[in-house]
Structure formats: C-alpha cells, structure tokens
C-alpha cells in the first residue's frame, strides 16, 4: 500500500506542482486499493476540494500504476471525543497565555453571520473556506485570501468568521478590522513611541482578519511591520484571513515577499452572484426587514440594480422606504418608480455601445451582429446584444430592430424572451450577462 501510494504521489507531484502537492496530496493516506481506491482525508472540506479539483488526476495516476480502471472513494479521519478533549486540555496547560489588551477591532456587524449569507455557485467555495477556518482556526488553511469585486460579500464572510470563532471560544483573541484601521493604529503607535505595545497586541492574538489588504500598496513602512506580524502569527499557528479586490499577483505596490506569503495559503475568489442568487438575496434581506416581496417586485429589483449585494440592498431599502412613507404595499410599479432616479447611467448607454461591447466580448465585428448571418457563433451574441439593448438601454423594439439590420421587431421580441429564459435556467449565460452589464455600467 505504501509503495503504491508513493508511486502515485510521485507522479502527482510532477503533474500538479510542489505547492498543490504539499497542500492537497501529501496529507492524503491510501487505506485500501482492493477493488477501489479508498483515500483517507482530514476533513469534509478537504474532500470537497479534492473532488472538485484533483480527483481525476488521482484516478488517472492510479489507473496507470495498476493497469486497470479504478474508482475513488474518500474516508474522513475520525477523532474520538476523548482524544480531542485530552488534546485541548494538554494545549491549555502548555500555553497558559498571559492576558494582553486586544487590538482595537471595532464592533462586528451583528447581521454579518454565516446564517445570513446567501450561498450560490459564485461564492460557494469562499463560503465553505470561511466555515472551515472558523471551525479550526490555525489548524487548516493558513493564510486564507478571499478576493473579489466590491460589494460581493467579502466583508460579510470575514465578519462571520470572527463571530463564529468567538461563539465557539468566548475567550479567543480575534482582531477583525480594515487595513486602514491597522495602518492608523500603526501610525499612532509610531507617533507616540508605542511600537512595542503595538507589536505585543497584534502578535499575541489568535486570529488576524484584515479587510481590503490592497490598501497596503505603496505603504512601505506599514508593509514592513505587517510582514513581521504575519510571520510571527503564522509561525505560532495563528489564523490569518485577508481580503482584497484582486488576487495577489494583480495587486500593484505590494512587496514580493508579502505577495509570496499571500499566495502560499488558500486563495478563494468570489464572483458576481447569479440571477437566481440575486433573487434569493432580495428575499433574504426583505425577511430581515420584516417585509414581504413578491416575485414580481424581486424581478424588478434584480433587473434594475447592479450586480453587487450592496446595490441590491440599497435598492430594496429605497423601495421599502417609499412604501412606508406612502403607507402602501410593495408593487412592481412602486419599485420601478423608486428606482427610476438610479437609472441615470442608462442614458449614456446606447445600442451602439452595447453592440461594440458585445462584439468585442465574443471576438466579432459590429457588422457581424447587424448582418443576417445565422450561425450560432453570431446569432447567440446578436440575441445577447438585442436583450441588453432592451433591458439596459431601454430602446424600443422597432428601434432595436432597425439598429440590427432593419429586422422585423418580432425578431427582437423573440431574442429578448429567449435570452431571458436562458438567463433564468443557465448559470453560464447569466454570468456572461452580469459581466457585460458591469462593463456597460462602469466602462
């Protein structure tokens, strides 16, 4: 068994690279190869990641070594409760930490917890990563680096991590703060000659959670201090969680040694939510406000708001406020009226700009979209452009038909209905539309 797995692992090391091998393959133990490959892994989260990213590589390597087809099954390491309790007691006796003043973290948002986070295909991996970290801080993936656009849920997730760690361990020392706050505390310590106190506070915590780490860019003195804080916490097995609006390689002005440490942990990205997830977010936030939102009102919100969760929440607050002022119920008409002032960006979005954006996205010319060619490589982007001309530019059907080669307006109506249907049923189509809509909104 040992010889077989050593041989399989050797091939996987070459195929997957040293970093992936050390993080995901080395912890695996082969416990049976009788008919199927049974691999022992340390957690359910670990199993999910392997199944999603590496199981085919493992199966292929095993089949080449065994000369036959094999199936792969996972077994999660089970730790007896008595062993776990003994381990905790031993750790408590050996650590005996002295009491120190925690960093100034500010008050955690009480609404930003795991049970209020709406999970969808675009954020599932980041959500599971956050849950895993809160269950075993410092014991698994470290550091964790969450990245994604503005308003997609990064701050919600890190606040949920802090809440959950403190729920499980009331005495845990957790610093959850923005990078700006970290820098301000560092500057204050420098000005008042209290750097030793600053270092003591930050290097004796159990978990450091920093939001918007990209703001360290160009701050050499802060990066220097953070580098040493990072090393001290990491060496002590303390959890580090960071967020940014971009992955580490894309952040300009960060020292190479810091970037390498960011990349050495687990990177999890958050994409704009799918249409289905956005509808779920609307209903979840409405429930917390104590209001009922019909499917028709939710549809208006999703269509007329941006892709970020914050924009959805802002739009919902706007229509709820208007309904309360007037003492009426929420209706699609009220929602459209309330959100009309937010549509100013549409005035600058023309059918022509949509044609240019869509043709560029699909590697076509605008003339391809306005032609009467019917191949799918052209007809699908053309329908996308017609749909966006109607929903974003709010052009009339006859005008859109004219802009697309003097077609009949019923052709445009069919295209809009077709894309609307595909968007509801196909996540990939929705994600394409979300990306183009964001580009049109913020060119």
C-alpha positions in Angstrom: 0.0 0.0 0.0 2.8 2.4 0.9 4.7 1.6 -2.2 1.7 2.0 -4.4 0.7 5.4 -2.9 4.3 6.6 -3.0 4.4 5.8 -6.7 1.1 7.6 -7.4 2.1 10.6 -5.3 5.4 10.9 -7.2 3.5 11.3 -10.4 1.1 13.7 -8.9 3.9 15.9 -7.5 5.2 16.4 -11.1 1.8 16.9 -12.6 0.3 19.3 -10.0 3.4 21.2 -8.9 5.0 21.4 -5.5 2.5 23.9 -3.9 -0.6 21.9 -4.8 1.1 18.6 -3.8 2.1 19.8 -0.4 -1.3 21.4 0.3 -3.6 18.7 -1.1 -1.9 15.4 -1.9 0.7 15.0 0.9 -2.0 14.9 3.7 -3.8 12.0 2.0 -3.3 8.4 3.1 -4.2 5.4 1.0 -6.0 2.9 3.2 -7.3 0.4 0.6 -6.8 -0.5 -3.0 -9.0 -3.6 -3.1 -11.4 -3.0 -6.0 -11.5 0.7 -5.4 -9.0 3.3 -4.1 -10.0 4.4 -0.6 -8.2 7.6 0.4 -8.2 9.0 4.0 -8.5 12.8 4.2 -8.5 15.1 7.2 -11.9 16.8 6.7 -15.1 17.1 4.7 -13.9 20.4 3.3 -10.7 18.8 2.2 -12.7 16.0 0.4 -14.9 18.6 -1.4 -11.8 20.4 -2.7 -10.1 17.3 -3.8 -13.3 16.0 -5.6 -13.6 19.4 -7.3 -10.0 19.9 -8.5 -7.8 16.8 -8.3 -9.8 13.6 -8.2 -9.4 13.0 -12.0 -5.6 13.4 -11.7 -5.5 10.9 -8.8 -7.7 8.4 -10.6 -5.6 8.7 -13.8 -2.3 8.2 -11.9 -3.7 5.2 -10.1 -5.0 3.6 -13.2 -1.6 4.0 -14.9 0.1 2.3 -12.0 -2.4 -0.5 -11.6 -3.1 -1.1 -15.2 -6.9 -1.1 -14.7 -9.9 1.2 -14.2 -10.4 2.2 -10.6 -13.0 4.2 -8.7 -12.0 6.6 -5.9 -13.7 6.8 -2.5 -12.9 9.0 0.5 -12.9 8.4 4.2 -12.6 11.3 6.6 -10.3 11.0 9.6 -12.4 10.4 12.8 -11.0 11.8 16.0 -12.5 10.3 19.2 -14.1 12.8 21.5 -11.9 11.6 24.4 -8.8 12.2 22.3 -10.0 15.6 21.3 -10.8 16.6 24.9 -7.4 15.4 26.1 -5.7 17.3 23.3 -7.5 20.5 24.3 -6.5 20.1 28.0 -2.9 19.5 27.1 -2.8 22.6 24.9 -4.4 24.7 27.6 -1.8 23.6 30.2 1.1 24.2 27.8 0.0 27.6 26.5 -1.1 29.4 29.7 -1.2 32.7 27.8 -1.0 35.9 29.8 -3.7 38.5 29.4 -3.0 41.3 27.0 -5.0 44.1 25.6 -6.5 43.1 22.2 -6.2 45.4 19.1 -9.0 47.9 18.6 -11.3 46.0 16.2 -14.4 48.0 16.3 -17.9 46.4 16.7 -18.7 43.5 14.4 -21.8 43.9 12.3 -24.4 41.7 14.1 -26.1 40.9 10.7 -22.9 39.5 9.1 -23.0 35.9 10.2 -23.0 32.6 8.3 -26.7 32.0 8.6 -27.5 35.4 6.9 -25.1 34.8 4.0 -26.9 33.6 0.8 -24.8 30.9 -0.8 -24.7 30.4 -4.6 -22.4 29.0 -7.3 -20.4 32.2 -7.4 -19.4 32.2 -3.7 -19.8 28.6 -2.5 -16.1 27.9 -2.4 -15.3 31.1 -0.4 -18.2 30.3 2.0 -17.0 26.8 2.7 -13.5 28.1 3.2 -14.7 30.6 5.7 -16.7 27.9 7.6 -13.7 25.6 7.7 -11.5 28.4 9.1 -13.9 29.3 11.9 -14.2 25.6 12.9 -10.5 25.1 13.2 -8.6 28.5 13.2 -4.9 28.0 12.5 -5.3 24.3 12.1 -6.0 24.1 8.4 -5.6 26.6 5.6 -3.4 29.5 6.6 -3.4 32.2 5.4 -6.8 32.4 3.6 -7.0 35.0 0.9 -10.5 36.0 -0.2 -10.7 38.2 -3.3 -13.5 39.6 -5.5 -15.1 42.8 -6.6 -16.7 45.5 -4.4 -19.9 44.5 -2.6 -19.9 40.8 -3.3 -19.7 39.6 0.3 -16.1 39.5 1.4 -16.7 41.7 4.5 -19.7 39.7 5.4 -17.7 36.5 5.3 -14.8 37.7 7.4 -17.2 39.1 10.0 -19.0 35.8 10.0 -15.6 34.1 10.7 -15.0 36.4 13.6 -18.5 35.9 15.0 -18.2 32.1 14.8 -14.7 31.9 16.3 -15.9 33.9 19.3 -19.1 31.8 19.6 -17.0 28.7 19.8 -14.3 30.2 22.0 -15.6 33.1 24.0 -12.1 34.0 25.2 -10.4 33.9 21.8 -8.5 37.0 20.9 -9.7 38.0 17.4 -8.7 41.1 15.5 -11.1 41.8 12.7 -10.5 45.2 11.2 -9.9 47.1 8.0 -6.4 47.5 6.6 -7.0 51.3 7.0 -7.6 50.8 10.7 -4.5 48.7 11.0 -2.5 51.4 9.4 -3.9 54.1 11.6 -3.1 52.2 14.7 0.4 51.7 13.4 0.8 55.4 12.7 -0.5 56.3 16.1 2.0 53.9 17.7 4.9 55.4 15.8 3.9 58.9 16.7 3.6 58.1 20.4 6.6 55.8 20.6 4.5 52.8 21.5 5.6 50.3 18.8 6.5 47.7 21.4 2.9 47.8 22.7 1.5 47.7 19.1 3.6 44.6 18.3 2.6 42.9 21.6 -1.1 43.4 20.9 -1.1 42.1 17.4 1.3 39.2 17.8 -0.4 37.6 20.7 -3.9 37.3 19.1 -5.5 34.0 17.9 -6.8 35.3 14.6 -5.9 38.3 12.5 -8.6 39.2 9.9 -7.8 42.2 7.7 -10.2 43.6 5.1 -9.0 45.3 1.9 -5.4 44.4 2.1 -4.8 46.1 -1.3 -4.6 49.4 0.7 -1.1 48.4 1.9 0.0 49.1 -1.7 2.9 51.6 -1.7 2.9 51.8 2.2 6.5 50.6 2.7 6.7 51.2 6.5 3.3 49.5 7.1 4.2 46.6 4.8 7.4 46.1 6.8 5.6 45.9 10.1 2.8 43.7 8.7 5.4 41.4 7.2 6.9 40.7 10.7 3.4 40.5 12.3 2.4 38.0 9.6 5.5 35.8 10.2 5.1 35.8 13.9 1.4 34.8 13.8 2.0 32.2 11.1 4.9 30.6 12.9 2.8 30.4 16.1 0.0 28.6 14.2 -2.5 31.5 14.5 -5.1 32.1 11.8 -4.7 34.8 9.2 -7.5 35.8 6.9 -7.1 38.6 4.3 -9.4 40.1 1.6 -8.7 42.2 -1.4 -10.5 43.3 -4.6 -7.9 41.4 -6.7 -5.8 38.2 -6.4 -2.3 38.7 -5.0 -0.4 38.8 -8.4 -2.7 41.6 -9.6 -2.1 43.9 -6.6 0.5 46.6 -7.6 2.8 48.1 -5.0 3.0 45.0 -2.7 6.4 43.7 -1.8 7.4 40.4 -3.4 8.0 38.7 -0.1 4.5 39.7 1.1 2.9 38.6 -2.1 4.6 35.2 -1.9 3.1 34.7 1.6 -0.4 35.6 0.4 -0.1 33.1 -2.5 1.3 30.4 -0.1 -2.1 29.9 1.5 -5.6 29.2 0.2 -7.0 31.6 -2.4 -10.7 31.7 -2.8 -12.5 34.1 -5.2 -16.0 35.5 -5.1 -17.7 36.2 -8.4 -20.8 38.4 -9.0 -23.9 36.4 -7.9 -26.0 34.6 -10.5 -29.5 35.8 -11.2 -31.0 33.1 -9.0 -28.7 34.0 -6.2 -29.6 37.7 -6.5 -33.3 36.9 -6.2 -32.6 34.8 -3.1 -30.6 37.7 -1.7 -33.5 40.1 -2.2 -35.9 37.7 -0.4 -33.4 37.1 2.5 -32.8 40.8 3.1 -36.5 41.5 2.8 -37.3 38.9 5.5 -34.8 40.6 7.8 -36.6 43.9 7.3 -39.9 42.2 8.1 -41.4 42.9 4.7 -42.9 40.7 2.0 -41.5 40.9 -1.5 -43.4 39.3 -4.3 -41.6 37.5 -7.2 -42.6 40.4 -9.5 -41.0 43.0 -7.2 -37.9 40.9 -6.8 -37.7 40.7 -10.5 -37.7 44.5 -10.8 -35.0 44.8 -8.2 -32.8 42.3 -9.9 -33.3 43.8 -13.4 -32.8 47.4 -12.3 -30.0 47.0 -9.7 -26.3 46.4 -10.2 -24.5 43.1 -9.6 -23.3 43.7 -6.1 -25.1 42.7 -3.0 -24.8 46.3 -1.6 -26.6 47.7 -4.7 -29.4 45.2 -4.3 -29.7 46.0 -0.6 -29.7 49.8 -1.3 -32.4 49.3 -4.0 -34.5 47.3 -1.6 -34.2 49.9 1.2 -35.2 52.6 -1.3 -38.5 50.9 -2.3 -39.3 49.8 1.3 -38.8 53.4 2.5 -41.0 54.8 -0.3 -43.7 52.3 0.5 -43.6 53.2 4.2 -43.8 56.9 3.6 -46.8 56.5 1.4 -48.4 53.8 3.5 -48.8 51.4 0.6 -47.7 47.8 -0.2 -44.8 46.9 -2.4 -45.7 46.6 -6.1 -43.7 46.4 -9.3 -45.0 49.8 -10.2 -43.8 51.3 -7.0 -40.4 49.6 -7.3 -40.0 51.0 -10.8 -40.8 54.5 -9.6 -38.5 54.3 -6.7 -35.6 53.0 -8.7 -36.1 55.4 -11.7 -33.6 58.0 -10.3 -30.9 55.3 -10.2 -31.1 54.7 -13.9 -29.2 57.8 -15.0 -26.3 55.6 -16.2 -28.6 54.1 -18.8 -28.9 57.4 -20.6 -25.3 57.1 -21.5 -25.6 53.5 -22.7 -26.7 53.4 -26.3 -27.5 50.5 -28.6 -24.3 51.3 -30.5 -22.2 51.0 -27.3 -23.8 47.7 -26.5 -23.1 46.4 -29.9 -19.5 47.3 -29.6 -19.1 45.8 -26.1 -20.8 42.5 -27.1 -18.9 42.1 -30.4 -15.6 42.7 -28.5 -16.6 40.2 -25.8 -17.3 37.5 -28.4 -14.4 38.3 -30.8 -16.7 39.6 -33.5 -17.2 42.8 -35.6 -20.3 45.0 -35.1 -21.1 44.3 -38.7 -21.5 40.6 -37.8 -24.2 41.4 -35.3 -26.1 43.6 -37.8 -25.7 41.1 -40.7 -28.3 38.4 -41.5 -25.9 35.5 -41.0 -27.5 32.8 -38.8 -24.6 30.7 -37.4 -24.8 30.2 -33.6 -21.4 31.8 -33.2 -23.1 35.0 -34.4 -26.8 34.5 -33.6 -26.3 34.0 -29.9 -24.2 37.2 -29.4 -26.7 39.0 -31.5 -29.5 37.9 -29.2 -27.4 39.0 -26.2 -27.0 42.4 -27.7 -30.7 42.7 -28.5 -31.6 41.7 -25.0 -29.2 44.3 -23.4 -30.4 47.0 -25.8 -33.9 46.4 -24.4 -33.1 45.9 -20.7 -30.1 48.3 -20.3 -30.5 50.9 -23.0 -34.3 50.6 -22.8 -34.6 51.1 -26.5 -38.0 50.3 -28.2 -38.4 47.0 -30.1 -38.7 48.9 -33.5 -35.5 50.9 -32.9 -33.5 47.8 -31.9 -34.8 46.0 -35.0 -33.6 49.0 -37.1 -30.2 49.0 -35.4 -29.7 45.3 -36.1 -30.0 45.3 -39.9 -33.6 46.6 -40.3 -35.1 43.4 -39.0 -38.8 42.9 -38.0 -39.4 43.9 -34.4 -40.9 40.5 -33.6 -37.4 39.1 -34.2 -36.2 41.3 -31.4 -39.0 40.3 -29.1 -38.2 36.6 -29.7 -34.5 37.3 -28.9 -35.3 39.1 -25.7 -37.6 36.3 -24.5 -35.1 33.6 -25.5 -32.2 35.2 -23.6 -34.5 35.9 -20.6 -35.4 32.2 -20.5 -31.8 31.1 -20.9 -30.6 33.5 -18.2 -33.1 32.0 -15.7 -32.1 28.4 -16.4 -28.4 28.6 -17.4 -25.9 30.0 -14.9 -23.2 30.4 -17.6 -25.5 32.6 -19.6 -26.3 34.7 -16.6 -22.7 35.1 -15.7 -21.9 36.3 -19.2 -24.7 38.9 -18.9 -23.6 40.0 -15.5 -20.1 40.7 -16.8 -21.3 42.7 -19.8 -23.8 44.7 -17.7 -21.0 45.6 -15.2 -18.7 46.7 -18.1 -21.5 48.9 -19.5 -22.2 50.3 -16.1 -18.6 51.2 -15.4 -16.7 51.3 -18.7 
